[in-house]
């Protein structure tokens, strides 16, 4: 079982408590914990692809780090971003590569 998520409450708990609870308890507590349906590795691959495609680069660092903890290798992230570059946007891929390069720099 994944570690209990508290990022919502830590960052937005006082400002947007309902959103924070939904983030921590529903998204990460219920959806992400259903590893019998999708592994954490696969959920991370899907989430990273969605974030890159949508251009939500501010959220990308956190999910790249989560993805690495969930077993995504350097080769996998490179293949994913390269594949996405043709579907999501070349500049988005550049931005994603710049962030991924930092997170996987020691691999």
Phi, psi and omega in degrees: 000139181290155176298141181299129181278133177229008184301321179299308180293323180296320186262329185231005186306316180281324185280315183222072187298323180293316177300317180300316179294318177298318178300307187285317189270320183269299184300303183274329182283319183258309185289308182294336183279354181275068184286349174286342179264313176217137179290161177299323177303310182292321176299320178295316178301315180295314182297315179299316178299318180295317181296315179297313182301321180280347181078024180271061188298332179301327181273350189293316182306312181300318183283332172295318178296317177298316180301317178298317177297330180274010172098006177291128180272167176302315181298321179293317182292323177297315179296319180296311183293320177300314179300315181295332183303329180278340183252329188258327180141129181300312178299326176297321178295318177302313179299317180295318178298319179300322179284315181297322180302322178290320184285327180257019186297336182264004181264000000 
